[in-house]
């Protein structure tokens, strides 16, 4: 039996290691080894892994970075993904590769793919396919070898399955929840986030942040009423996205299920730097805007022999496929007779791998949740009628960013910025003589008074009028006049809390949340004639001072 390869080397992006101040993720490389090792060993091929010495391997990443004259940092790592690393292979103690080596890797950067290709070795680069709403997770794979590409092509799962699964998912959400996000009259755009350090965010050797695309995002946001921003499930903090949200007047966060969002009738577009959701959006008939061209998929950065990505099941690791990849073409017929005497060809058997093999291994579906109930159905606000936490649909349903977990009485602002969406039943002429009212309580432990400002749609901030509420001695109402010149029926009201304090810092409890305003009720009411005159043509209550707040609002909030 003649084999093209004598060994299989398992790799990942070894420059992404503690040497460059980045956490490595060896579990993906180990997963690949265990998945492919059975077939490779049965074929008599040696298996080993190549990874950084900082993770216990043999490769000296720090020495390679020095030889490349790159800093050992996140910025240096980004540059290393497109560098010519062949000249520093000795300093980095990279493994010796030749035409008898098959490299199977996870998310390998262009620099490594070019190094492998230049050594004469064959690579199979693997990731989880970005189409993740289908019945089962699947791989996407690419190679620099025509014979291997033919084997991958036989396993290819075509787009028909994705179209069918997307149609079924749209039908699922049509029977659950609302058909639109917030309201059918509101046009919505979506910006999807990614993990802050991701190979898919490297363009021209530089790690791109969402705020770097601010001009294009601002143009997109101006075409809709609201731009909702969705965090990546692996990046809950979202600090890199917060920069973007702060600079887009009509932007706010969303925690809705990603596939429920893609099914929303009023979703006008999906945007992002290079998220896989942009690829998924096509199957839900939503326009997608890719804001960067990531180096990892840029043909100018890849070996000329590199194939396109092919979607395929875990069966790529079967002995049938591995035999087709590893056995020399001249001995292929003999391999069929020896290993598969009952088979006339090497097409993978339908039961070669269980369909849910990757689902079982990863245990995570990136948003595909069978218990998801869809988008909430929300009422509009009407003049002289508000929404409170005691009603069937609380005011908290209209909250954007900067709020803590809702409690039975309402919800606390958390941090220095909190947003509320205000949507009216109609654009009556009375809007100019109306005000948005946010009723709740200020967090004022031991006389501490938060400095509170308000802005609308990212405009200038001012001090709102603050009134005590007659029904509740501890409650206050923030009065925000509807902008006189606005012809919009939906606004984003931002509360700016200059000096929030936590119960922990106030010596009250172990609660570390930095609190400012506790919202109980959201409403809009007509202004009385004398108060409307007091607001004046400027459309704000700037004359109200912090001293006014101190006079009427100096009470300690109930931490129920």
Number of C-alpha atoms within 10 A of each C-alpha: 10 14 19 15 20 17 20 24 18 24 26 27 23 25 28 26 24 18 23 20 14 15 11 20 14 16 9 17 21 15 15 18 22 11 16 21 21 13 18 22 14 11 18 12 17 15 17 12 18 19 25 25 18 16 16 8 12 16 23 21 26 22 18 23 24 14 16 18 10 17 15 21 17 19 16 21 28 26 21 24 27 23 20 15 20 16 13 16 19 16 17 22 17 19 14 11 19 15 15 16 23 25 25 23 26 21 20 22 27 25 23 26 27 22 19 23 24 15 14 15 20 27 27 22 22 22 17 18 17 18 21 18 19 17 14 15 25 24 21 21 27 20 26 24 17 14 15 20 20 14 20 24 16 15 18 18 17 11 12 10 12 19 17 13 17 24 15 13 19 17 12 17 20 17 11 15 17 21 21 23 27 23 19 14 13 18 20 27 23 27 30 21 23 25 19 19 16 12 23 22 25 26 20 18 19 20 21 20 19 22 17 15 15 17 12 13 22 17 11 19 23 14 14 18 19 25 30 24 25 22 21 18 14 11 14 9 13 19 12 17 22 16 15 22 23 14 15 20 22 24 27 27 21 19 13 16 17 19 24 25 25 26 27 23 17 20 23 18 23 26 25 23 25 20 21 17 23 23 18 22 21 15 19 19 14 19 15 19 19 15 17 18 15 21 23 23 15 12 14 10 19 21 18 11 13 20 18 14 20 20 24 21 23 20 24 23 21 19 23 22 21 18 22 21 25 25 19 17 15 10 12 20 14 15 20 18 13 11 13 13 11 9 11 10 14 18 13 17 11 9 8 16 16 12 17 14 16 18 14 12 10 12 9 12 13 15 16 17 12 7 6 16 15 24 22 17 16 18 17 18 19 15 19 12 12 20 23 20 20 13 10 9 15 20 27 22 17 19 20 22 21 19 21 17 10 16 12 10 17 21 21 26 27 23 22 17 21 23 24 23 22 19 23 18 12 15 14 11 8 13 24 20 20 22 23 22 20 25 24 25 28 29 28 22 19 12 11 17 21 22 15 24 20 24 20 22 17 17 11 9 16 19 23 24 23 24 17 19 16 9 7 10 12 18 21 25 23 23 24 25 26 21 19 14 10 12 11 13 16 23 20 23 23 24 24 25 22 14 15 23 23 20 18 13 13 15 11 12 11 11 13 13 17 20 24 30 27 26 27 25 22 25 22 25 21 18 20 11 9 8 11 17 11 13 18 10 11 11 18 24 18 14 13 14 13 17 9 13 22 15 11 16 24 18 20 16 18 13 11 7
